[in-house]
Amino acid sequence: MNMNMSTNVNRSLRFKLIIGFVSITVPLVLFLVYINFYASNVVRTQVAESNKTLLFVYSKQIDVILNKEKNFMYNIAAQDPNFNSLASPSLTDDEYYLTKMRILNNLIAYHNYELGVDMFFVYVPGKQDLFMTQTANKSFEDESAIQDTLPSLLQETRANSPYFLEWKLFTYNNKSALVRLLDTGYGSYVGAWISLDRLMSPKDLAALYRLGTVTFVSKDHQLLSETPNFELRGDQFAGLTFDPEQPYQIVDDGKRSFMVVSSELTQTALKLAVIIPEKLLLQQLPSFQKIILLIPLAALFTLLFYLVFLNRVILKPISLLLKGMRKIEHGNLDVRLENQTSKEFNLIKETFNHMVTQIHQLKIDIYEEQIKVHKAEVKHLQVQINPHFLMNSINIIYNLVEVKKYELIQQMSVHLVSYFRFLTRTHVSWVSISDELQHILHYLNINQLRFPDRLTYRFHISNGLENVMIPPLIIQPFVENCMKHGFDFMEKPFHIEVTVSADETGKLAIIAISDNGCGFTADNLADLHSGIYFNNEGDEHLGIWNVYHRLRLLYGQSVMVFGNKQDGGANVEIHIPLANNEGIEGIDDV
């Protein structure tokens, strides 16, 4: 007995997994975790400190450039008398032009000597006049974009604009630039324009570009420079704080991780950041490269061995189980699993095979029970339909006897006999449309005898649809409703019309019943369209309720369209699939 227990334990799937995991995976995982953790921290710290120093130096250079250009604008606005003359209302056009050219020449002379910005410009709001130096190293497309967007910016600028306080970000032609304005105090603005591409081009950034990409970052953490080496979006920077006290931060683009080192600029709200893919960090520590190269090889051989082990003990039995379950899903209940090497999978096999046998038998039992219930429901709904006017018809016969109109009594009797003969054929599951309409014809003739000269009707059946088979008594309830709810003693006779036609696809027969009565009320239409009407079973709902539920039982759906005609009166459409032979065969089988 003890030997059997020991054998069962050794064959246990749990025992095998524990032994395999402990002996192979745990040492490898611990080694990889230690090496990766140590190497990552060392590399990140060294690279971050090195790049942060370079980034800080270049950030200060950018601040110096921006501050120098700002001071130049202050000096020229204060020292150049032409700005005072520019706003003088007494200047003629020629004098204004010469003054403007002198200012522009001074700006061009400085710009040619100090290429810190792309261009200088002067704007006179009173004249809405803008003149600028030539942009440096700009394409025609960029230059056109600047000339188109800069006037709009200046026209919308007010005295409290932030462009007068610091260098502000401005976007043009899907590119970014920094713009700074200065109010000269003489009714004009002097400004400078510098693209971010110019600030990113000096040789000082060469050391930063070797590992990653240098970019400007806006207040809302949007990247303002191209990052061609990887895909990073601004929303992936949303969680970064750009804390200058932290040496670096980590961001993920969904595929790779990156180290971000940032530095603030004092002259603008932008930040300068360098983004370095972590996979390149190990290049800074050659001593770890050999270890990192050996780790994947060792892991590969280990995982291959463990994969074979798992495939034999777990994966293969699970695969067989999944295949069996898929066959069951597709309706094949003859599938059975074979014996397995593990105790647990043998138990699963036995349970699975027993379950499939029970499902197969249960499915047969349920199917047979559903057939019985289906037959009973259809028969019950059909038998429920009773005539509403039996007592009125008998009363009419009595009155005709009183006045001795025997010919009308004969007609009435013939119609009543035919009407009730059709109504009581409960063993019939399908009738032709022509037979159904003949039954309705008797019903309407009885009502014509009841209301002489007050009722007319018209039937129209498209060619080929006379013999289409439908469930009995699905048109009559709507004709009865016309008489019950639409008939009124109007000046003109009450008219009922039944038409049978095929839809455009030829797959449906559309039976339309309409009258010229008062039509549906808005509340009735709302209840019919929402389906509330068909959820309330009662005497006043019995006719249409029965039709709705019988169609659902027989066809799987019930399509009825209710509405009012434009010239008055109600209109109801019943959609019947023309593939009647399939439907009839299905019911006969039931």
C-alpha positions as CSV (number, residue, x, y, z in Angstrom):
1,M,0.0,0.0,0.0
2,N,2.8,2.4,0.9
3,M,4.5,1.5,-2.4
4,N,1.3,2.4,-4.3
5,M,1.0,5.7,-2.5
6,S,4.6,6.5,-3.4
7,T,4.1,5.6,-7.0
8,N,1.0,7.9,-7.2
9,V,2.9,10.8,-5.7
10,N,5.7,10.3,-8.2
11,R,3.2,10.3,-11.1
12,S,1.4,13.4,-9.7
13,L,1.5,16.3,-12.1
14,R,2.0,18.7,-9.2
15,F,5.1,16.8,-8.0
16,K,6.6,16.7,-11.5
17,L,6.1,20.5,-12.0
18,I,7.6,21.3,-8.6
19,I,10.7,19.2,-9.2
20,G,11.2,20.5,-12.7
21,F,10.6,24.2,-11.7
22,V,12.8,24.1,-8.7
23,S,15.7,22.2,-10.3
24,I,15.9,24.2,-13.5
25,T,14.0,27.4,-13.5
26,V,14.6,28.9,-10.1
27,P,18.5,29.1,-10.3
28,L,18.4,30.6,-13.8
29,V,15.7,33.2,-12.8
30,L,17.7,34.2,-9.7
31,F,20.9,34.6,-11.7
32,L,19.2,36.6,-14.5
33,V,17.4,38.9,-12.0
34,Y,20.6,39.7,-10.1
35,I,22.6,40.3,-13.3
36,N,20.0,42.4,-14.9
37,F,19.2,44.4,-11.8
38,Y,22.8,45.2,-11.1
39,A,23.8,46.0,-14.7
40,S,20.7,48.2,-15.3
41,N,21.3,50.3,-12.2
42,V,25.0,50.8,-12.9
43,V,24.5,51.7,-16.6
44,R,21.5,53.9,-16.0
45,T,23.3,55.9,-13.2
46,Q,26.5,56.4,-15.2
47,V,24.8,57.3,-18.5
48,A,22.3,59.6,-16.7
49,E,25.0,61.5,-14.9
50,S,27.1,61.9,-18.0
51,N,24.2,63.1,-20.2
52,K,22.7,65.3,-17.5
53,T,26.0,67.2,-17.3
54,L,26.1,67.7,-21.1
55,L,22.5,68.6,-21.1
56,F,22.9,71.2,-18.4
57,V,25.8,72.8,-20.2
58,Y,23.9,73.1,-23.5
59,S,20.7,74.3,-21.7
60,K,22.8,77.2,-20.3
61,Q,24.1,77.9,-23.8
62,I,20.5,78.1,-25.1
63,D,19.6,80.4,-22.3
64,V,22.5,82.6,-23.1
65,I,21.5,82.8,-26.8
66,L,17.9,83.6,-26.0
67,N,18.9,86.2,-23.4
68,K,21.4,87.8,-25.7
69,E,18.8,88.2,-28.5
70,K,16.3,89.6,-26.0
71,N,18.8,92.2,-24.8
72,F,19.6,93.2,-28.4
73,M,15.9,93.9,-28.9
74,Y,15.8,96.0,-25.8
75,N,18.9,98.0,-26.9
76,I,17.8,98.6,-30.4
77,A,14.3,99.7,-29.3
78,A,15.8,102.1,-26.8
79,Q,18.7,103.5,-28.9
80,D,17.4,103.5,-32.5
81,P,15.6,106.9,-33.0
82,N,13.9,105.5,-36.1
83,F,11.4,103.7,-33.9
84,N,10.2,107.0,-32.5
85,S,10.0,108.5,-36.0
86,L,8.2,105.3,-37.4
87,A,5.1,106.0,-35.4
88,S,4.9,109.8,-36.2
89,P,1.7,110.6,-38.0
90,S,3.3,113.4,-39.9
91,L,5.5,111.1,-42.0
92,T,4.8,110.9,-45.7
93,D,4.7,107.5,-47.4
94,D,8.2,108.0,-48.7
95,E,9.6,109.1,-45.3
96,Y,7.8,106.2,-43.6
97,Y,9.4,103.8,-46.2
98,L,12.9,105.2,-45.6
99,T,12.5,105.0,-41.8
100,K,11.4,101.4,-42.1
101,M,14.3,100.6,-44.4
102,R,16.8,102.1,-41.9
103,I,15.4,100.0,-39.1
104,L,15.4,96.9,-41.3
105,N,19.1,97.6,-42.3
106,N,20.1,97.8,-38.7
107,L,18.4,94.5,-37.9
108,I,20.0,92.9,-41.0
109,A,23.4,94.1,-40.1
110,Y,23.2,92.6,-36.6
111,H,21.5,89.4,-38.0
112,N,24.4,88.8,-40.4
113,Y,26.9,89.3,-37.7
114,E,25.1,87.2,-35.0
115,L,23.2,84.3,-36.4
116,G,21.5,83.4,-33.1
117,V,18.0,83.7,-34.5
118,D,16.3,82.9,-37.8
119,M,15.0,86.4,-38.3
120,F,14.0,89.7,-36.7
121,F,10.8,91.5,-37.5
122,V,9.0,94.8,-36.8
123,Y,5.2,95.2,-36.6
124,V,3.3,98.5,-36.6
125,P,-0.2,97.8,-35.3
126,G,-1.6,101.1,-36.4
127,K,-0.7,100.4,-40.0
128,Q,-0.8,96.6,-39.7
129,D,2.5,96.7,-41.4
130,L,5.0,93.8,-40.9
131,F,8.6,93.8,-42.2
132,M,11.3,91.3,-41.4
133,T,14.8,90.2,-42.2
134,Q,15.3,87.3,-44.5
135,T,14.9,83.9,-42.9
136,A,18.1,81.9,-42.6
137,N,18.4,78.5,-44.4
138,K,14.6,78.1,-44.7
139,S,12.8,76.3,-47.6
140,F,10.3,78.2,-49.7
141,E,7.5,76.2,-48.1
142,D,8.7,77.1,-44.5
143,E,9.2,80.7,-45.5
144,S,5.7,80.9,-47.0
145,A,4.2,79.3,-43.8
146,I,6.0,81.9,-41.6
147,Q,4.7,84.8,-43.8
148,D,1.2,83.4,-43.6
149,T,1.0,82.6,-39.9
150,L,3.1,85.4,-38.3
151,P,0.7,88.3,-39.3
152,S,-2.2,86.4,-37.7
153,L,-0.3,86.1,-34.5
154,L,0.6,89.8,-34.4
155,Q,-2.9,91.0,-35.2
156,E,-4.2,89.0,-32.3
157,T,-1.5,90.1,-29.8
158,R,-2.5,92.4,-27.0
159,A,-0.5,94.3,-24.4
160,N,-0.8,91.5,-21.8
161,S,0.2,88.8,-24.2
162,P,2.7,86.3,-22.8
163,Y,4.9,86.8,-25.9
164,F,6.0,90.1,-24.2
165,L,7.1,88.2,-21.1
166,E,9.1,85.2,-22.3
167,W,10.1,83.2,-25.4
168,K,6.8,81.4,-26.3
169,L,6.3,78.3,-28.5
170,F,4.7,78.9,-31.9
171,T,3.7,76.2,-34.4
172,Y,3.9,76.6,-38.2
173,N,3.8,74.1,-41.0
174,N,4.0,71.2,-38.5
175,K,7.1,72.7,-37.1
176,S,7.9,74.6,-33.9
177,A,9.7,77.9,-33.2
178,L,10.2,80.3,-30.3
179,V,8.9,83.9,-30.7
180,R,9.7,86.9,-28.4
181,L,8.0,90.3,-28.7
182,L,9.0,93.7,-27.3
183,D,6.9,96.8,-27.2
184,T,9.1,99.7,-28.2
185,G,6.8,102.2,-26.6
186,Y,6.4,104.1,-29.9
187,G,3.4,102.3,-31.3
188,S,5.4,99.4,-32.8
189,Y,6.7,95.9,-31.8
190,V,10.1,94.4,-32.4
191,G,10.4,90.7,-32.3
192,A,12.6,87.7,-33.0
193,W,11.9,84.3,-34.4
194,I,14.1,81.2,-33.8
195,S,13.2,77.7,-34.9
196,L,13.8,74.8,-32.6
197,D,15.8,73.1,-35.4
198,R,18.4,75.9,-35.1
199,L,18.7,75.4,-31.4
200,M,19.3,71.6,-31.9
201,S,22.0,71.8,-34.5
202,P,25.3,72.8,-32.7
203,K,28.2,70.5,-32.4
204,D,27.8,70.5,-28.6
205,L,25.0,68.0,-29.0
206,A,27.1,65.4,-30.9
207,A,27.9,63.5,-27.7
208,L,24.2,63.3,-26.7
209,Y,23.1,62.1,-30.2
210,R,25.4,59.1,-30.1
211,L,23.1,57.2,-27.8
212,G,19.7,58.7,-28.1
213,T,17.7,61.6,-29.4
214,V,17.6,65.2,-28.0
215,T,14.3,66.9,-28.1
216,F,12.4,69.9,-26.6
217,V,9.4,69.1,-24.4
218,S,6.5,71.5,-24.0
219,K,4.5,72.2,-20.9
220,D,1.9,69.6,-21.8
221,H,4.8,67.1,-22.4
222,Q,4.6,67.1,-26.2
223,L,7.7,66.2,-28.1
224,L,8.7,69.2,-30.3
225,S,11.6,67.6,-32.2
226,E,11.6,64.6,-34.5
227,T,12.5,61.3,-32.9
228,P,13.4,59.1,-35.9
229,N,15.0,56.3,-34.0
230,F,11.8,55.3,-32.1
231,E,8.1,56.0,-31.7
232,L,7.3,58.1,-28.7
233,R,4.1,60.2,-28.3
234,G,3.5,63.1,-26.0
235,D,0.9,61.2,-24.0
236,Q,3.6,58.8,-22.9
237,F,5.3,61.6,-21.1
238,A,2.2,62.6,-19.2
239,G,3.3,60.7,-16.1
240,L,6.8,62.2,-16.0
241,T,7.5,65.0,-13.5
242,F,10.9,66.1,-15.0
243,D,12.1,66.7,-11.5
244,P,15.6,68.2,-11.7
245,E,16.6,66.4,-8.5
246,Q,16.1,63.0,-10.1
247,P,19.0,61.8,-12.3
248,Y,16.7,60.1,-14.8
249,Q,13.2,58.8,-15.4
250,I,11.9,55.8,-17.4
251,V,9.2,55.9,-20.2
252,D,7.8,53.1,-22.3
253,D,6.5,53.4,-25.9
254,G,4.8,49.9,-25.8
255,K,7.7,48.1,-27.4
256,R,10.8,49.4,-25.7
257,S,11.9,51.3,-22.6
258,F,13.8,54.5,-22.7
259,M,15.7,56.6,-20.2
260,V,14.8,60.3,-20.1
261,V,17.2,62.9,-18.8
262,S,15.9,66.5,-18.8
263,S,17.1,70.0,-18.0
264,E,15.0,73.2,-17.6
265,L,15.4,76.4,-19.6
266,T,15.1,79.7,-17.8
267,Q,14.2,81.9,-20.8
268,T,11.2,79.8,-21.9
269,A,8.8,77.2,-20.5
270,L,10.3,74.4,-22.5
271,K,12.5,71.7,-21.3
272,L,15.4,70.0,-23.0
273,A,15.5,66.3,-22.8
274,V,17.7,63.4,-24.1
275,I,15.9,60.1,-24.7
276,I,18.1,57.0,-24.7
277,P,16.9,53.4,-25.6
278,E,17.8,51.1,-22.7
279,K,19.1,48.5,-25.1
280,L,22.0,50.8,-26.0
281,L,23.0,51.5,-22.4
282,L,25.1,48.4,-22.1
283,Q,27.4,49.6,-24.8
284,Q,28.8,51.9,-22.2
285,L,30.0,48.9,-20.1
286,P,31.8,46.4,-22.3
287,S,32.5,44.2,-19.3
288,F,28.9,43.2,-19.1
289,Q,28.4,42.6,-22.8
290,K,30.0,39.2,-22.7
291,I,27.8,38.1,-19.8
292,I,24.7,39.4,-21.5
293,L,25.6,37.5,-24.6
294,L,26.0,34.2,-22.7
295,I,22.8,34.6,-20.8
296,P,20.4,34.1,-23.8
297,L,22.4,31.0,-25.0
298,A,22.1,29.4,-21.6
299,A,18.5,30.4,-21.3
300,L,17.8,29.0,-24.8
301,F,19.2,25.5,-24.0
302,T,17.5,25.5,-20.6
303,L,14.1,26.5,-22.0
304,L,14.4,23.9,-24.8
305,F,14.9,21.2,-22.3
306,Y,12.1,22.3,-20.1
307,L,9.8,22.8,-23.1
308,V,10.3,19.1,-24.0
309,F,9.5,18.2,-20.4
310,L,6.4,20.4,-20.3
311,N,5.2,19.2,-23.7
312,R,5.2,15.5,-22.6
313,V,3.8,16.1,-19.1
314,I,1.4,18.9,-19.6
315,L,1.1,20.4,-23.1
316,K,0.3,17.2,-25.0
317,P,-2.5,16.1,-22.6
318,I,-3.9,19.6,-22.5
319,S,-3.8,19.8,-26.4
320,L,-5.8,16.5,-26.6
321,L,-8.3,17.9,-24.1
322,L,-8.7,21.1,-26.1
323,K,-9.2,19.2,-29.3
324,G,-11.9,17.1,-27.7
325,M,-13.6,20.2,-26.4
326,R,-13.5,21.8,-29.8
327,K,-15.1,18.7,-31.3
328,I,-17.9,18.9,-28.7
329,E,-18.3,22.5,-29.5
330,H,-18.9,21.6,-33.2
331,G,-21.5,19.0,-32.2
332,N,-19.4,15.8,-32.3
333,L,-20.4,14.0,-29.1
334,D,-18.6,10.7,-30.1
335,V,-15.2,12.0,-29.1
336,R,-13.4,10.2,-26.2
337,L,-10.0,10.9,-24.6
338,E,-7.2,8.3,-24.3
339,N,-5.2,7.3,-21.1
340,Q,-2.5,9.6,-19.9
341,T,0.7,9.2,-17.9
342,S,-0.3,11.6,-15.1
343,K,-2.8,10.7,-12.4
344,E,-4.6,14.1,-12.7
345,F,-5.0,13.9,-16.5
346,N,-6.3,10.3,-16.2
347,L,-9.0,11.6,-13.8
348,I,-9.8,14.4,-16.2
349,K,-10.0,11.9,-19.0
350,E,-12.5,9.7,-17.1
351,T,-14.6,12.7,-16.1
352,F,-14.5,14.2,-19.6
353,N,-15.6,10.9,-21.2
354,H,-18.4,10.4,-18.6
355,M,-19.5,14.0,-19.1
356,V,-19.7,13.7,-22.9
357,T,-21.8,10.6,-22.6
358,Q,-24.2,12.4,-20.2
359,I,-24.4,15.4,-22.5
360,H,-25.2,13.2,-25.5
361,Q,-28.1,11.6,-23.7
362,L,-29.2,14.8,-22.1
363,K,-29.2,16.5,-25.5
364,I,-31.5,13.8,-26.9
365,D,-33.9,14.1,-24.0
366,I,-34.0,17.9,-24.2
367,Y,-34.6,17.9,-27.9
368,E,-37.4,15.5,-27.6
369,E,-39.0,17.5,-24.8
370,Q,-38.6,20.7,-26.8
371,I,-40.4,19.1,-29.7
372,K,-43.3,18.2,-27.5
373,V,-43.4,21.7,-25.9
374,H,-43.2,23.3,-29.4
375,K,-46.1,21.3,-30.7
376,A,-48.2,22.0,-27.6
377,E,-47.5,25.8,-27.8
378,V,-48.4,26.0,-31.5
379,K,-51.6,24.0,-31.0
380,H,-52.6,26.0,-27.9
381,L,-52.1,29.3,-29.6
382,Q,-54.1,28.2,-32.6
383,V,-57.0,26.9,-30.5
384,Q,-57.2,30.1,-28.5
385,I,-58.4,32.1,-31.4
386,N,-62.3,32.5,-31.1
387,P,-64.7,34.6,-33.2
388,H,-65.8,37.8,-31.6
389,F,-69.1,38.2,-33.3
390,L,-70.9,34.9,-32.8
391,M,-73.6,36.4,-30.6
392,N,-74.1,39.3,-33.1
393,S,-74.4,36.8,-36.0
394,I,-77.1,34.8,-34.2
395,N,-78.9,37.9,-33.4
396,I,-78.9,39.0,-37.0
397,I,-80.4,35.6,-38.0
398,Y,-83.1,36.1,-35.4
399,N,-84.0,39.5,-36.8
400,L,-84.1,38.2,-40.3
401,V,-86.5,35.5,-39.2
402,E,-88.7,38.1,-37.7
403,V,-88.9,40.0,-41.1
404,K,-89.1,36.7,-43.0
405,K,-86.1,37.4,-45.3
406,Y,-85.3,33.7,-45.9
407,E,-82.9,34.3,-48.7
408,L,-80.7,36.4,-46.5
409,I,-81.0,33.8,-43.8
410,Q,-79.7,31.2,-46.2
411,Q,-76.8,33.4,-47.2
412,M,-76.0,34.1,-43.6
413,S,-76.1,30.4,-42.6
414,V,-73.8,29.4,-45.5
415,H,-71.3,32.1,-44.5
416,L,-71.4,31.1,-40.9
417,V,-71.0,27.4,-41.6
418,S,-68.0,28.0,-43.9
419,Y,-66.6,30.5,-41.4
420,F,-66.8,28.1,-38.4
421,R,-65.7,25.1,-40.4
422,F,-62.5,26.8,-41.3
423,L,-62.1,28.1,-37.7
424,T,-62.4,24.7,-36.1
425,R,-59.9,22.9,-38.2
426,T,-57.4,22.7,-35.4
427,H,-55.5,19.7,-36.9
428,V,-54.4,21.8,-39.9
429,S,-51.0,23.6,-39.4
430,W,-50.7,25.3,-42.8
431,V,-53.2,26.8,-45.3
432,S,-52.7,28.6,-48.5
433,I,-53.2,32.4,-48.7
434,S,-56.1,31.9,-51.0
435,D,-57.9,29.7,-48.5
436,E,-57.2,32.2,-45.7
437,L,-58.7,35.0,-47.8
438,Q,-61.7,32.9,-48.7
439,H,-62.3,32.4,-44.9
440,I,-62.0,36.2,-44.4
441,L,-64.4,36.7,-47.3
442,H,-67.1,34.8,-45.4
443,Y,-66.4,37.0,-42.4
444,L,-66.8,40.2,-44.3
445,N,-70.0,39.0,-46.1
446,I,-71.5,38.3,-42.7
447,N,-70.6,41.9,-41.6
448,Q,-72.1,43.2,-44.9
449,L,-75.4,41.6,-44.0
450,R,-75.1,43.1,-40.6
451,F,-74.3,46.6,-41.9
452,P,-75.9,46.9,-45.4
453,D,-74.3,49.4,-47.7
454,R,-71.8,50.4,-45.0
455,L,-68.9,48.0,-45.7
456,T,-66.8,47.4,-48.9
457,Y,-63.7,45.4,-49.4
458,R,-61.0,44.5,-52.0
459,F,-58.5,41.6,-52.2
460,H,-55.5,41.6,-54.5
461,I,-52.9,38.8,-54.7
462,S,-49.9,39.0,-57.0
463,N,-49.5,36.2,-59.5
464,G,-47.8,33.1,-58.1
465,L,-48.6,33.9,-54.4
466,E,-52.0,32.3,-54.2
467,N,-50.6,28.9,-53.1
468,V,-48.0,30.2,-50.6
469,M,-48.5,28.3,-47.4
470,I,-49.0,30.3,-44.2
471,P,-50.1,29.4,-40.6
472,P,-54.0,29.6,-40.4
473,L,-55.7,32.6,-38.9
474,I,-52.9,35.1,-39.1
475,I,-54.7,37.6,-41.3
476,Q,-58.2,37.4,-39.8
477,P,-57.3,39.0,-36.4
478,F,-56.2,42.2,-38.2
479,V,-59.4,42.3,-40.3
480,E,-61.4,41.8,-37.2
481,N,-59.5,44.7,-35.5
482,C,-60.4,46.9,-38.5
483,M,-64.1,46.2,-37.9
484,K,-63.7,46.5,-34.1
485,H,-61.6,49.7,-33.8
486,G,-61.7,51.3,-37.3
487,F,-65.3,51.0,-38.3
488,D,-67.4,54.0,-37.7
489,F,-70.7,55.2,-39.1
490,M,-69.0,57.7,-41.5
491,E,-70.6,59.4,-44.5
492,K,-68.8,57.1,-46.9
493,P,-68.7,53.3,-46.6
494,F,-66.0,51.6,-44.5
495,H,-63.5,50.0,-46.8
496,I,-61.1,47.1,-46.0
497,E,-58.3,46.2,-48.4
498,V,-56.0,43.1,-48.3
499,T,-53.0,42.9,-50.7
500,V,-50.4,40.2,-51.0
501,S,-47.2,40.9,-52.9
502,A,-43.5,39.9,-52.9
503,D,-40.7,42.2,-51.7
504,E,-37.9,43.4,-54.0
505,T,-35.6,40.5,-53.1
506,G,-38.3,37.9,-53.8
507,K,-37.6,36.2,-50.4
508,L,-40.6,37.6,-48.5
509,A,-44.4,37.7,-49.0
510,I,-45.8,41.0,-47.7
511,I,-49.5,40.8,-46.6
512,A,-50.9,44.3,-46.1
513,I,-54.2,44.9,-44.4
514,S,-55.5,48.5,-44.5
515,D,-58.8,50.5,-44.0
516,N,-60.1,54.0,-44.2
517,G,-61.1,54.3,-40.6
518,C,-59.8,56.3,-37.7
519,G,-56.4,54.6,-37.7
520,F,-54.0,53.9,-34.8
521,T,-53.6,56.4,-32.0
522,A,-50.1,57.7,-31.1
523,D,-50.1,55.7,-27.9
524,N,-51.1,52.5,-29.7
525,L,-48.3,52.9,-32.3
526,A,-45.8,53.6,-29.5
527,D,-46.8,50.4,-27.7
528,L,-46.7,48.3,-30.9
529,H,-43.3,49.6,-32.0
530,S,-41.7,49.2,-28.6
531,G,-43.1,45.7,-28.1
532,I,-45.0,46.5,-24.9
533,Y,-48.3,45.5,-26.6
534,F,-47.1,42.0,-27.2
535,N,-46.0,41.5,-23.5
536,N,-49.5,42.1,-22.2
537,E,-51.6,39.0,-22.6
538,G,-55.4,39.6,-22.2
539,D,-58.7,39.5,-24.0
540,E,-58.2,42.8,-25.7
541,H,-54.8,41.8,-27.0
542,L,-55.5,38.2,-27.8
543,G,-55.7,38.3,-31.6
544,I,-52.5,40.2,-32.5
545,W,-50.7,38.7,-29.5
546,N,-51.4,35.2,-30.8
547,V,-50.3,36.1,-34.3
548,Y,-47.1,37.6,-33.0
549,H,-46.1,34.6,-30.9
550,R,-47.2,32.0,-33.4
551,L,-45.0,33.6,-36.1
552,R,-42.0,33.6,-33.6
553,L,-42.5,29.9,-32.8
554,L,-42.9,28.9,-36.5
555,Y,-40.3,31.2,-38.2
556,G,-38.0,32.1,-35.3
557,Q,-39.0,35.8,-35.7
558,S,-42.1,37.9,-36.1
559,V,-42.0,40.9,-38.4
560,M,-45.1,43.1,-38.4
561,V,-45.1,46.8,-39.4
562,F,-47.8,49.1,-38.0
563,G,-48.7,52.6,-39.2
564,N,-51.3,55.0,-40.5
565,K,-52.0,55.9,-44.2
566,Q,-51.6,59.5,-45.3
567,D,-55.2,59.8,-46.3
568,G,-56.5,58.2,-43.1
569,G,-56.9,54.8,-41.8
570,A,-54.7,52.0,-40.4
571,N,-52.2,49.9,-42.3
572,V,-50.5,46.7,-41.1
573,E,-47.9,44.6,-42.9
574,I,-47.0,41.0,-42.1
575,H,-43.7,39.6,-43.6
576,I,-43.8,35.9,-44.4
577,P,-40.6,34.1,-45.7
578,L,-41.3,32.5,-49.1
579,A,-39.1,29.5,-48.3
580,N,-42.2,27.9,-47.0
581,N,-41.3,24.3,-47.9
582,E,-38.4,24.4,-45.4
583,G,-40.7,25.9,-42.7
584,I,-43.5,23.3,-43.4
585,E,-41.1,20.4,-43.3
586,G,-39.7,21.6,-39.9
587,I,-43.2,21.8,-38.4
588,D,-44.2,18.4,-39.7
589,D,-41.1,17.0,-38.1
590,V,-42.1,18.6,-34.9
